[in-house]
Amino acid sequence: MNMEEAYKTILEGIGEDPQREGLLKTPKRAADAMRFMNQGYSQSLHDIVNGAIFHEDADDIVVVRNVEFFSMCEHHLLPFFGFAHVAYIPNGKIIGISKIARIVDMFARRLQVQERLTQQVAQALQECLEPRGVACVIEAKHLCMMARGVEKQASNVSTSHVTGVFRESQMTRKEFYDLIDNSRNYA
């Protein structure tokens, strides 16, 4: 069964008539949307980075804050969305900053849980750059919690993953958290 047929079956399953005028093209539109929201499966870290790694002597924290993303909860196939804050401390190499946002999108556009998404983003940067450390914090709202189940619209989920000096040095980790906390004053 192809995806369009599956969506037609879903419409029938909830008691709708897929032949109703407003729903005639819904199975195709829903299948196209699902493919778009999960396009990360067809992307690779190598292709995303595309050689945008440069040798530099920089050795202070590089932070990209408020990277908007959306993803699909693998448990309910409902969206979750929010912001990723990603930092690294170079060890002779830097990456084009737009690549960090693209890495977030690549992993977000797969069926996910937020905890794994946070780790994947950090581990990808660790793999590409071999920096002194990487830190990633993701803050998100989950429709699976907002629109069903406990129905808590104001809830947020925060996850973090740190490597290298961010894990080893409480002071470095605090500097990162202070930097992303300050970002809320400018967003």
C-alpha positions as CSV (number, residue, x, y, z in Angstrom):
1,M,0.0,0.0,0.0
2,N,1.4,3.4,-0.9
3,M,1.2,6.4,1.4
4,E,-1.7,8.1,-0.3
5,E,-3.8,4.9,0.0
6,A,-2.8,4.7,3.7
7,Y,-4.1,8.3,4.3
8,K,-7.3,7.4,2.5
9,T,-7.7,4.4,4.8
10,I,-7.0,6.7,7.8
11,L,-9.7,9.1,6.6
12,E,-12.2,6.2,6.4
13,G,-11.0,5.0,9.8
14,I,-12.0,8.2,11.5
15,G,-15.4,8.2,9.9
16,E,-14.8,10.5,7.0
17,D,-15.6,10.1,3.3
18,P,-12.4,10.5,1.2
19,Q,-14.6,11.2,-1.8
20,R,-16.0,14.3,-0.2
21,E,-15.0,17.4,-2.2
22,G,-12.8,18.9,0.5
23,L,-10.9,15.6,1.0
24,L,-10.4,14.5,-2.6
25,K,-6.8,15.7,-2.7
26,T,-6.1,15.3,1.1
27,P,-4.4,11.8,0.8
28,K,-1.9,13.2,-1.7
29,R,-1.3,16.4,0.3
30,A,-0.9,14.5,3.5
31,A,1.6,12.1,1.9
32,D,3.6,15.0,0.4
33,A,3.6,16.8,3.8
34,M,4.8,13.6,5.5
35,R,7.6,13.2,3.0
36,F,8.7,16.8,3.5
37,M,8.6,16.6,7.3
38,N,10.8,13.5,7.1
39,Q,13.2,14.5,4.4
40,G,16.1,14.1,6.8
41,Y,16.2,10.4,6.0
42,S,17.4,11.3,2.5
43,Q,20.2,13.6,3.8
44,S,23.6,12.8,5.1
45,L,26.0,14.7,7.3
46,H,28.7,14.7,4.6
47,D,26.3,16.2,2.1
48,I,25.1,18.8,4.6
49,V,28.6,20.0,5.6
50,N,29.7,19.9,2.0
51,G,33.3,20.9,2.8
52,A,32.4,24.0,4.8
53,I,35.0,23.2,7.5
54,F,37.9,25.7,7.8
55,H,41.1,25.8,9.7
56,E,41.2,28.6,12.3
57,D,43.0,29.3,15.5
58,A,39.8,30.3,17.2
59,D,39.5,28.7,20.7
60,D,36.6,30.4,22.4
61,I,32.9,29.3,22.5
62,V,31.0,29.6,19.3
63,V,27.2,29.6,19.9
64,V,24.3,29.5,17.5
65,R,21.2,30.3,19.4
66,N,17.5,30.0,18.7
67,V,17.7,27.6,15.7
68,E,14.1,27.0,14.9
69,F,13.1,23.5,14.1
70,F,10.1,21.2,13.9
71,S,10.1,17.4,14.1
72,M,7.6,14.5,14.4
73,C,7.2,12.5,17.6
74,E,7.9,8.9,16.7
75,H,5.4,7.8,19.3
76,H,2.3,9.6,18.1
77,L,3.3,11.1,14.7
78,L,2.5,14.5,16.0
79,P,4.8,17.5,15.7
80,F,7.1,19.0,18.3
81,F,8.9,22.2,17.7
82,G,11.1,24.8,19.3
83,F,14.6,26.0,19.4
84,A,18.1,24.4,19.4
85,H,21.0,26.2,21.0
86,V,24.3,24.7,19.8
87,A,27.9,25.6,20.8
88,Y,31.3,24.2,20.3
89,I,34.9,25.2,21.3
90,P,37.1,24.9,18.2
91,N,40.2,22.8,18.1
92,G,41.8,24.2,15.0
93,K,38.6,23.9,12.8
94,I,35.4,25.9,12.5
95,I,32.3,25.2,10.4
96,G,30.1,27.5,8.4
97,I,27.5,28.6,10.9
98,S,24.6,27.9,8.5
99,K,25.7,24.3,8.5
100,I,24.8,24.0,12.2
101,A,21.2,25.0,11.4
102,R,21.2,22.5,8.5
103,I,22.5,19.7,10.8
104,V,19.7,20.5,13.3
105,D,17.1,20.3,10.5
106,M,18.5,17.1,9.0
107,F,18.1,15.2,12.3
108,A,14.8,17.0,13.2
109,R,13.2,16.0,9.9
110,R,13.0,12.4,10.9
111,L,10.7,10.6,13.3
112,Q,12.3,11.5,16.6
113,V,12.3,11.8,20.4
114,Q,13.8,15.0,21.7
115,E,16.4,13.3,23.8
116,R,17.9,11.5,20.8
117,L,17.7,14.6,18.6
118,T,19.7,16.6,21.1
119,Q,22.4,13.9,21.2
120,Q,22.5,13.5,17.4
121,V,23.1,17.2,16.8
122,A,26.0,17.3,19.4
123,Q,27.5,14.1,18.2
124,A,27.4,15.2,14.5
125,L,29.4,18.4,15.3
126,Q,31.8,16.3,17.4
127,E,32.3,14.0,14.5
128,C,32.8,16.8,11.9
129,L,35.1,19.1,13.8
130,E,36.7,17.1,16.6
131,P,36.4,20.2,18.8
132,R,37.4,20.6,22.4
133,G,33.7,20.2,23.2
134,V,30.1,20.5,22.0
135,A,27.0,21.6,23.9
136,C,23.4,21.3,22.6
137,V,20.2,22.4,24.4
138,I,16.8,21.9,22.8
139,E,13.6,23.5,24.1
140,A,10.4,22.3,22.5
141,K,6.6,22.1,22.7
142,H,5.1,18.7,21.9
143,L,1.6,18.4,20.4
144,C,1.4,14.9,21.7
145,M,1.3,16.5,25.2
146,M,-0.6,19.6,24.2
147,A,-3.4,18.3,21.9
148,R,-4.0,14.9,23.5
149,G,-3.4,13.0,26.7
150,V,-2.8,15.5,29.5
151,E,-3.5,18.5,27.2
152,K,-1.0,20.9,28.8
153,Q,-0.5,23.8,26.4
154,A,2.1,25.7,28.4
155,S,4.5,22.9,29.0
156,N,8.0,22.9,27.5
157,V,10.6,20.2,27.4
158,S,14.3,21.0,27.7
159,T,17.1,18.5,26.9
160,S,20.8,18.9,26.8
161,H,23.8,16.9,25.7
162,V,27.4,18.0,26.3
163,T,30.8,16.6,25.3
164,G,34.5,17.3,26.0
165,V,35.2,20.4,28.0
166,F,31.5,21.2,28.4
167,R,31.2,17.9,30.3
168,E,34.5,18.2,32.2
169,S,34.4,21.9,33.2
170,Q,31.5,23.2,35.3
171,M,32.7,26.7,34.5
172,T,32.7,26.2,30.7
173,R,29.3,24.6,30.9
174,K,28.0,27.5,33.0
175,E,29.4,30.0,30.5
176,F,27.4,28.2,27.7
177,Y,24.2,28.2,29.8
178,D,24.7,31.9,30.6
179,L,25.1,32.7,26.9
180,I,21.9,31.0,25.9
181,D,20.0,32.5,28.8
182,N,21.1,35.9,27.7
183,S,19.8,35.1,24.2
184,R,16.2,35.3,25.5
185,N,16.8,39.0,26.1
186,Y,17.5,39.6,22.4
187,A,15.1,37.1,20.7
